Amino acid sequence: MDEPERLGKVEVRFIQSYLATKDYTCPNCNRTIPARTGHYVVVPVEAPDLRRHWHRGCWDRRTKR
């Protein structure tokens, strides 16, 4: 989901690289966020099971559109 705000309020958390133990796919660019890479987790408050992991740059550029 590349527009998580459609679901209402979202929480954005930064995951430090030493806590990132798995690979994820960024919903903005569809590229892998490798394990051990700092990134954001975006969690819709009303639908936490729809959380997504974003590259920092993808999220930052997206919010400035």
mmCIF file as gemmi writes it, N, C-alpha and C atoms, coordinates in Angstrom:
data_model
loop_
_atom_site.group_PDB
_atom_site.id
_atom_site.type_symbol
_atom_site.label_atom_id
_atom_site.label_alt_id
_atom_site.label_comp_id
_atom_site.label_asym_id
_atom_site.label_entity_id
_atom_site.label_seq_id
_atom_site.pdbx_PDB_ins_code
_atom_site.Cartn_x
_atom_site.Cartn_y
_atom_site.Cartn_z
_atom_site.occupancy
_atom_site.B_iso_or_equiv
_atom_site.pdbx_formal_charge
_atom_site.auth_seq_id
_atom_site.auth_asym_id
_atom_site.pdbx_PDB_model_num
ATOM 1 N N . MET Axp A 1 ? 0.854 -1.175 0 1 0 ? 1 A 1
ATOM 2 C CA . MET Axp A 1 ? 0 0 0 1 0 ? 1 A 1
ATOM 3 C C . MET Axp A 1 ? 0.895 1.231 0 1 0 ? 1 A 1
ATOM 4 N N . ASP Axp A 2 ? 0.831 2.006 -1.064 1 0 ? 2 A 1
ATOM 5 C CA . ASP Axp A 2 ? 1.698 3.175 -1.162 1 0 ? 2 A 1
ATOM 6 C C . ASP Axp A 2 ? 1.052 4.449 -0.64 1 0 ? 2 A 1
ATOM 7 N N . GLU Axp A 3 ? -0.188 4.384 -0.134 1 0 ? 3 A 1
ATOM 8 C CA . GLU Axp A 3 ? -0.864 5.523 0.481 1 0 ? 3 A 1
ATOM 9 C C . GLU Axp A 3 ? -1.493 5.091 1.803 1 0 ? 3 A 1
ATOM 10 N N . PRO Axp A 4 ? -0.675 4.817 2.816 1 0 ? 4 A 1
ATOM 11 C CA . PRO Axp A 4 ? -1.231 4.304 4.068 1 0 ? 4 A 1
ATOM 12 C C . PRO Axp A 4 ? -2.164 5.274 4.777 1 0 ? 4 A 1
ATOM 13 N N . GLU Axp A 5 ? -2.046 6.577 4.506 1 0 ? 5 A 1
ATOM 14 C CA . GLU Axp A 5 ? -2.921 7.554 5.152 1 0 ? 5 A 1
ATOM 15 C C . GLU Axp A 5 ? -4.384 7.378 4.749 1 0 ? 5 A 1
ATOM 16 N N . ARG Axp A 6 ? -4.65 6.67 3.658 1 0 ? 6 A 1
ATOM 17 C CA . ARG Axp A 6 ? -6.042 6.41 3.263 1 0 ? 6 A 1
ATOM 18 C C . ARG Axp A 6 ? -6.786 5.661 4.351 1 0 ? 6 A 1
ATOM 19 N N . LEU Axp A 7 ? -6.048 4.939 5.186 1 0 ? 7 A 1
ATOM 20 C CA . LEU Axp A 7 ? -6.657 4.176 6.269 1 0 ? 7 A 1
ATOM 21 C C . LEU Axp A 7 ? -6.777 4.982 7.553 1 0 ? 7 A 1
ATOM 22 N N . GLY Axp A 8 ? -6.425 6.26 7.514 1 0 ? 8 A 1
ATOM 23 C CA . GLY Axp A 8 ? -6.486 7.105 8.71 1 0 ? 8 A 1
ATOM 24 C C . GLY Axp A 8 ? -5.091 7.41 9.231 1 0 ? 8 A 1
ATOM 25 N N . LYS Axp A 9 ? -5.022 7.654 10.512 1 0 ? 9 A 1
ATOM 26 C CA . LYS Axp A 9 ? -3.764 8.018 11.153 1 0 ? 9 A 1
ATOM 27 C C . LYS Axp A 9 ? -2.754 6.866 11.054 1 0 ? 9 A 1
ATOM 28 N N . VAL Axp A 10 ? -1.483 7.228 10.835 1 0 ? 10 A 1
ATOM 29 C CA . VAL Axp A 10 ? -0.42 6.223 10.789 1 0 ? 10 A 1
ATOM 30 C C . VAL Axp A 10 ? 0.666 6.575 11.794 1 0 ? 10 A 1
ATOM 31 N N . GLU Axp A 11 ? 1.316 5.56 12.3 1 0 ? 11 A 1
ATOM 32 C CA . GLU Axp A 11 ? 2.5 5.734 13.137 1 0 ? 11 A 1
ATOM 33 C C . GLU Axp A 11 ? 3.702 5.369 12.286 1 0 ? 11 A 1
ATOM 34 N N . VAL Axp A 12 ? 4.727 6.208 12.346 1 0 ? 12 A 1
ATOM 35 C CA . VAL Axp A 12 ? 5.947 5.958 11.596 1 0 ? 12 A 1
ATOM 36 C C . VAL Axp A 12 ? 7.063 5.738 12.61 1 0 ? 12 A 1
ATOM 37 N N . ARG Axp A 13 ? 7.694 4.584 12.516 1 0 ? 13 A 1
ATOM 38 C CA . ARG Axp A 13 ? 8.778 4.232 13.438 1 0 ? 13 A 1
ATOM 39 C C . ARG Axp A 13 ? 10.046 3.975 12.641 1 0 ? 13 A 1
ATOM 40 N N . PHE Axp A 14 ? 11.169 4.46 13.156 1 0 ? 14 A 1
ATOM 41 C CA . PHE Axp A 14 ? 12.447 4.164 12.514 1 0 ? 14 A 1
ATOM 42 C C . PHE Axp A 14 ? 13.028 2.903 13.139 1 0 ? 14 A 1
ATOM 43 N N . ILE Axp A 15 ? 13.431 1.969 12.308 1 0 ? 15 A 1
ATOM 44 C CA . ILE Axp A 15 ? 14.061 0.737 12.765 1 0 ? 15 A 1
ATOM 45 C C . ILE Axp A 15 ? 15.559 0.88 12.554 1 0 ? 15 A 1
ATOM 46 N N . GLN Axp A 16 ? 16.313 0.824 13.621 1 0 ? 16 A 1
ATOM 47 C CA . GLN Axp A 16 ? 17.769 0.906 13.538 1 0 ? 16 A 1
ATOM 48 C C . GLN Axp A 16 ? 18.313 -0.307 12.788 1 0 ? 16 A 1
ATOM 49 N N . SER Axp A 17 ? 19.439 -0.124 12.133 1 0 ? 17 A 1
ATOM 50 C CA . SER Axp A 17 ? 20.008 -1.197 11.32 1 0 ? 17 A 1
ATOM 51 C C . SER Axp A 17 ? 20.292 -2.461 12.124 1 0 ? 17 A 1
ATOM 52 N N . TYR Axp A 18 ? 20.743 -2.328 13.37 1 0 ? 18 A 1
ATOM 53 C CA . TYR Axp A 18 ? 21.063 -3.51 14.165 1 0 ? 18 A 1
ATOM 54 C C . TYR Axp A 18 ? 19.806 -4.278 14.61 1 0 ? 18 A 1
ATOM 55 N N . LEU Axp A 19 ? 18.627 -3.668 14.486 1 0 ? 19 A 1
ATOM 56 C CA . LEU Axp A 19 ? 17.379 -4.345 14.82 1 0 ? 19 A 1
ATOM 57 C C . LEU Axp A 19 ? 16.684 -4.949 13.593 1 0 ? 19 A 1
ATOM 58 N N . ALA Axp A 20 ? 17.149 -4.595 12.406 1 0 ? 20 A 1
ATOM 59 C CA . ALA Axp A 20 ? 16.53 -5.077 11.165 1 0 ? 20 A 1
ATOM 60 C C . ALA Axp A 20 ? 17.135 -6.436 10.822 1 0 ? 20 A 1
ATOM 61 N N . THR Axp A 21 ? 16.391 -7.482 11.124 1 0 ? 21 A 1
ATOM 62 C CA . THR Axp A 21 ? 16.938 -8.833 10.979 1 0 ? 21 A 1
ATOM 63 C C . THR Axp A 21 ? 16.433 -9.576 9.744 1 0 ? 21 A 1
ATOM 64 N N . LYS Axp A 22 ? 15.5 -8.979 9.006 1 0 ? 22 A 1
ATOM 65 C CA . LYS Axp A 22 ? 14.926 -9.64 7.839 1 0 ? 22 A 1
ATOM 66 C C . LYS Axp A 22 ? 14.948 -8.702 6.636 1 0 ? 22 A 1
ATOM 67 N N . ASP Axp A 23 ? 14.818 -9.276 5.449 1 0 ? 23 A 1
ATOM 68 C CA . ASP Axp A 23 ? 14.629 -8.485 4.239 1 0 ? 23 A 1
ATOM 69 C C . ASP Axp A 23 ? 13.146 -8.135 4.118 1 0 ? 23 A 1
ATOM 70 N N . TYR Axp A 24 ? 12.868 -6.942 3.591 1 0 ? 24 A 1
ATOM 71 C CA . TYR Axp A 24 ? 11.496 -6.507 3.326 1 0 ? 24 A 1
ATOM 72 C C . TYR Axp A 24 ? 11.441 -5.901 1.937 1 0 ? 24 A 1
ATOM 73 N N . THR Axp A 25 ? 10.256 -5.727 1.412 1 0 ? 25 A 1
ATOM 74 C CA . THR Axp A 25 ? 10.061 -5.073 0.12 1 0 ? 25 A 1
ATOM 75 C C . THR Axp A 25 ? 9.384 -3.733 0.351 1 0 ? 25 A 1
ATOM 76 N N . CYS Axp A 26 ? 9.992 -2.68 -0.143 1 0 ? 26 A 1
ATOM 77 C CA . CYS Axp A 26 ? 9.44 -1.337 -0.009 1 0 ? 26 A 1
ATOM 78 C C . CYS Axp A 26 ? 8.241 -1.197 -0.943 1 0 ? 26 A 1
ATOM 79 N N . PRO Axp A 27 ? 7.07 -0.743 -0.442 1 0 ? 27 A 1
ATOM 80 C CA . PRO Axp A 27 ? 5.887 -0.619 -1.296 1 0 ? 27 A 1
ATOM 81 C C . PRO Axp A 27 ? 5.977 0.525 -2.297 1 0 ? 27 A 1
ATOM 82 N N . ASN Axp A 28 ? 6.914 1.433 -2.111 1 0 ? 28 A 1
ATOM 83 C CA . ASN Axp A 28 ? 7.034 2.56 -3.022 1 0 ? 28 A 1
ATOM 84 C C . ASN Axp A 28 ? 7.823 2.19 -4.276 1 0 ? 28 A 1
ATOM 85 N N . CYS Axp A 29 ? 8.967 1.556 -4.099 1 0 ? 29 A 1
ATOM 86 C CA . CYS Axp A 29 ? 9.837 1.25 -5.237 1 0 ? 29 A 1
ATOM 87 C C . CYS Axp A 29 ? 9.879 -0.242 -5.575 1 0 ? 29 A 1
ATOM 88 N N . ASN Axp A 30 ? 9.26 -1.074 -4.731 1 0 ? 30 A 1
ATOM 89 C CA . ASN Axp A 30 ? 9.241 -2.529 -4.912 1 0 ? 30 A 1
ATOM 90 C C . ASN Axp A 30 ? 10.626 -3.158 -4.915 1 0 ? 30 A 1
ATOM 91 N N . ARG Axp A 31 ? 11.58 -2.482 -4.289 1 0 ? 31 A 1
ATOM 92 C CA . ARG Axp A 31 ? 12.924 -3.045 -4.163 1 0 ? 31 A 1
ATOM 93 C C . ARG Axp A 31 ? 13.112 -3.55 -2.749 1 0 ? 31 A 1
ATOM 94 N N . THR Axp A 32 ? 14.084 -4.425 -2.593 1 0 ? 32 A 1
ATOM 95 C CA . THR Axp A 32 ? 14.352 -5.036 -1.3 1 0 ? 32 A 1
ATOM 96 C C . THR Axp A 32 ? 15.016 -4.053 -0.35 1 0 ? 32 A 1
ATOM 97 N N . ILE Axp A 33 ? 14.577 -4.095 0.898 1 0 ? 33 A 1
ATOM 98 C CA . ILE Axp A 33 ? 15.281 -3.436 1.997 1 0 ? 33 A 1
ATOM 99 C C . ILE Axp A 33 ? 16.061 -4.564 2.672 1 0 ? 33 A 1
ATOM 100 N N . PRO Axp A 34 ? 17.357 -4.639 2.457 1 0 ? 34 A 1
ATOM 101 C CA . PRO Axp A 34 ? 18.112 -5.763 3.009 1 0 ? 34 A 1
ATOM 102 C C . PRO Axp A 34 ? 18.159 -5.745 4.533 1 0 ? 34 A 1
ATOM 103 N N . ALA Axp A 35 ? 18.292 -6.914 5.107 1 0 ? 35 A 1
ATOM 104 C CA . ALA Axp A 35 ? 18.508 -7.012 6.559 1 0 ? 35 A 1
ATOM 105 C C . ALA Axp A 35 ? 19.703 -6.142 6.92 1 0 ? 35 A 1
ATOM 106 N N . ARG Axp A 36 ? 19.69 -5.635 8.14 1 0 ? 36 A 1
ATOM 107 C CA . ARG Axp A 36 ? 20.75 -4.769 8.665 1 0 ? 36 A 1
ATOM 108 C C . ARG Axp A 36 ? 20.781 -3.395 7.99 1 0 ? 36 A 1
ATOM 109 N N . THR Axp A 37 ? 19.62 -2.969 7.457 1 0 ? 37 A 1
ATOM 110 C CA . THR Axp A 37 ? 19.495 -1.634 6.867 1 0 ? 37 A 1
ATOM 111 C C . THR Axp A 37 ? 18.442 -0.87 7.65 1 0 ? 37 A 1
ATOM 112 N N . GLY Axp A 38 ? 18.786 0.321 8.125 1 0 ? 38 A 1
ATOM 113 C CA . GLY Axp A 38 ? 17.814 1.154 8.819 1 0 ? 38 A 1
ATOM 114 C C . GLY Axp A 38 ? 16.695 1.551 7.868 1 0 ? 38 A 1
ATOM 115 N N . HIS Axp A 39 ? 15.456 1.564 8.361 1 0 ? 39 A 1
ATOM 116 C CA . HIS Axp A 39 ? 14.309 1.89 7.523 1 0 ? 39 A 1
ATOM 117 C C . HIS Axp A 39 ? 13.125 2.274 8.403 1 0 ? 39 A 1
ATOM 118 N N . TYR Axp A 40 ? 12.039 2.72 7.769 1 0 ? 40 A 1
ATOM 119 C CA . TYR Axp A 40 ? 10.824 3.076 8.486 1 0 ? 40 A 1
ATOM 120 C C . TYR Axp A 40 ? 9.817 1.941 8.427 1 0 ? 40 A 1
ATOM 121 N N . VAL Axp A 41 ? 9.056 1.798 9.506 1 0 ? 41 A 1
ATOM 122 C CA . VAL Axp A 41 ? 7.876 0.941 9.514 1 0 ? 41 A 1
ATOM 123 C C . VAL Axp A 41 ? 6.689 1.88 9.67 1 0 ? 41 A 1
ATOM 124 N N . VAL Axp A 42 ? 5.754 1.79 8.74 1 0 ? 42 A 1
ATOM 125 C CA . VAL Axp A 42 ? 4.563 2.643 8.735 1 0 ? 42 A 1
ATOM 126 C C . VAL Axp A 42 ? 3.381 1.759 9.101 1 0 ? 42 A 1
ATOM 127 N N . VAL Axp A 43 ? 2.722 2.113 10.215 1 0 ? 43 A 1
ATOM 128 C CA . VAL Axp A 43 ? 1.647 1.281 10.76 1 0 ? 43 A 1
ATOM 129 C C . VAL Axp A 43 ? 0.351 2.079 10.832 1 0 ? 43 A 1
ATOM 130 N N . PRO Axp A 44 ? -0.661 1.707 10.048 1 0 ? 44 A 1
ATOM 131 C CA . PRO Axp A 44 ? -1.967 2.357 10.202 1 0 ? 44 A 1
ATOM 132 C C . PRO Axp A 44 ? -2.543 2.021 11.591 1 0 ? 44 A 1
ATOM 133 N N . VAL Axp A 45 ? -2.936 3.029 12.346 1 0 ? 45 A 1
ATOM 134 C CA . VAL Axp A 45 ? -3.413 2.828 13.721 1 0 ? 45 A 1
ATOM 135 C C . VAL Axp A 45 ? -4.626 1.899 13.748 1 0 ? 45 A 1
ATOM 136 N N . GLU Axp A 46 ? -5.546 2.055 12.821 1 0 ? 46 A 1
ATOM 137 C CA . GLU Axp A 46 ? -6.76 1.252 12.811 1 0 ? 46 A 1
ATOM 138 C C . GLU Axp A 46 ? -6.587 -0.115 12.15 1 0 ? 46 A 1
ATOM 139 N N . ALA Axp A 47 ? -5.453 -0.335 11.489 1 0 ? 47 A 1
ATOM 140 C CA . ALA Axp A 47 ? -5.224 -1.611 10.798 1 0 ? 47 A 1
ATOM 141 C C . ALA Axp A 47 ? -3.753 -2.001 10.909 1 0 ? 47 A 1
ATOM 142 N N . PRO Axp A 48 ? -3.273 -2.303 12.116 1 0 ? 48 A 1
ATOM 143 C CA . PRO Axp A 48 ? -1.847 -2.571 12.306 1 0 ? 48 A 1
ATOM 144 C C . PRO Axp A 48 ? -1.322 -3.764 11.509 1 0 ? 48 A 1
ATOM 145 N N . ASP Axp A 49 ? -2.207 -4.671 11.109 1 0 ? 49 A 1
ATOM 146 C CA . ASP Axp A 49 ? -1.759 -5.807 10.309 1 0 ? 49 A 1
ATOM 147 C C . ASP Axp A 49 ? -1.374 -5.387 8.883 1 0 ? 49 A 1
ATOM 148 N N . LEU Axp A 50 ? -1.669 -4.151 8.505 1 0 ? 50 A 1
ATOM 149 C CA . LEU Axp A 50 ? -1.298 -3.639 7.183 1 0 ? 50 A 1
ATOM 150 C C . LEU Axp A 50 ? -0.011 -2.814 7.212 1 0 ? 50 A 1
ATOM 151 N N . ARG Axp A 51 ? 0.798 -3.011 8.242 1 0 ? 51 A 1
ATOM 152 C CA . ARG Axp A 51 ? 2.056 -2.265 8.34 1 0 ? 51 A 1
ATOM 153 C C . ARG Axp A 51 ? 2.962 -2.598 7.153 1 0 ? 51 A 1
ATOM 154 N N . ARG Axp A 52 ? 3.762 -1.627 6.771 1 0 ? 52 A 1
ATOM 155 C CA . ARG Axp A 52 ? 4.692 -1.798 5.661 1 0 ? 52 A 1
ATOM 156 C C . ARG Axp A 52 ? 6.04 -1.201 6.033 1 0 ? 52 A 1
ATOM 157 N N . HIS Axp A 53 ? 7.073 -1.757 5.461 1 0 ? 53 A 1
ATOM 158 C CA . HIS Axp A 53 ? 8.446 -1.308 5.688 1 0 ? 53 A 1
ATOM 159 C C . HIS Axp A 53 ? 8.886 -0.501 4.473 1 0 ? 53 A 1
ATOM 160 N N . TRP Axp A 54 ? 9.39 0.709 4.714 1 0 ? 54 A 1
ATOM 161 C CA . TRP Axp A 54 ? 9.755 1.65 3.655 1 0 ? 54 A 1
ATOM 162 C C . TRP Axp A 54 ? 11.235 2.008 3.752 1 0 ? 54 A 1
ATOM 163 N N . HIS Axp A 55 ? 11.892 2.188 2.588 1 0 ? 55 A 1
ATOM 164 C CA . HIS Axp A 55 ? 13.213 2.811 2.581 1 0 ? 55 A 1
ATOM 165 C C . HIS Axp A 55 ? 13.052 4.216 3.158 1 0 ? 55 A 1
ATOM 166 N N . ARG Axp A 56 ? 14.062 4.677 3.845 1 0 ? 56 A 1
ATOM 167 C CA . ARG Axp A 56 ? 13.981 6.033 4.401 1 0 ? 56 A 1
ATOM 168 C C . ARG Axp A 56 ? 13.774 7.064 3.304 1 0 ? 56 A 1
ATOM 169 N N . GLY Axp A 57 ? 14.545 6.961 2.242 1 0 ? 57 A 1
ATOM 170 C CA . GLY Axp A 57 ? 14.436 7.925 1.149 1 0 ? 57 A 1
ATOM 171 C C . GLY Axp A 57 ? 13.086 7.879 0.459 1 0 ? 57 A 1
ATOM 172 N N . CYS Axp A 58 ? 12.552 6.689 0.259 1 0 ? 58 A 1
ATOM 173 C CA . CYS Axp A 58 ? 11.239 6.562 -0.386 1 0 ? 58 A 1
ATOM 174 C C . CYS Axp A 58 ? 10.164 7.235 0.451 1 0 ? 58 A 1
ATOM 175 N N . TRP Axp A 59 ? 10.177 7.008 1.75 1 0 ? 59 A 1
ATOM 176 C CA . TRP Axp A 59 ? 9.162 7.629 2.601 1 0 ? 59 A 1
ATOM 177 C C . TRP Axp A 59 ? 9.344 9.145 2.655 1 0 ? 59 A 1
ATOM 178 N N . ASP Axp A 60 ? 10.578 9.593 2.815 1 0 ? 60 A 1
ATOM 179 C CA . ASP Axp A 60 ? 10.833 11.035 2.91 1 0 ? 60 A 1
ATOM 180 C C . ASP Axp A 60 ? 10.446 11.761 1.618 1 0 ? 60 A 1
ATOM 181 N N . ARG Axp A 61 ? 10.784 11.211 0.48 1 0 ? 61 A 1
ATOM 182 C CA . ARG Axp A 61 ? 10.404 11.844 -0.799 1 0 ? 61 A 1
ATOM 183 C C . ARG Axp A 61 ? 8.897 11.793 -1.012 1 0 ? 61 A 1
ATOM 184 N N . ARG Axp A 62 ? 8.272 10.711 -0.596 1 0 ? 62 A 1
ATOM 185 C CA . ARG Axp A 62 ? 6.839 10.546 -0.763 1 0 ? 62 A 1
ATOM 186 C C . ARG Axp A 62 ? 6.054 11.6 0.007 1 0 ? 62 A 1
ATOM 187 N N . THR Axp A 63 ? 6.46 11.892 1.234 1 0 ? 63 A 1
ATOM 188 C CA . THR Axp A 63 ? 5.723 12.838 2.072 1 0 ? 63 A 1
ATOM 189 C C . THR Axp A 63 ? 5.917 14.282 1.62 1 0 ? 63 A 1
ATOM 190 N N . LYS Axp A 64 ? 6.877 14.545 0.745 1 0 ? 64 A 1
ATOM 191 C CA . LYS Axp A 64 ? 7.119 15.899 0.271 1 0 ? 64 A 1
ATOM 192 C C . LYS Axp A 64 ? 6.405 16.179 -1.038 1 0 ? 64 A 1
ATOM 193 N N . ARG Axp A 65 ? 5.703 15.187 -1.595 1 0 ? 65 A 1
ATOM 194 C CA . ARG Axp A 65 ? 4.988 15.391 -2.86 1 0 ? 65 A 1
ATOM 195 C C . ARG Axp A 65 ? 3.869 16.384 -2.707 1 0 ? 65 A 1
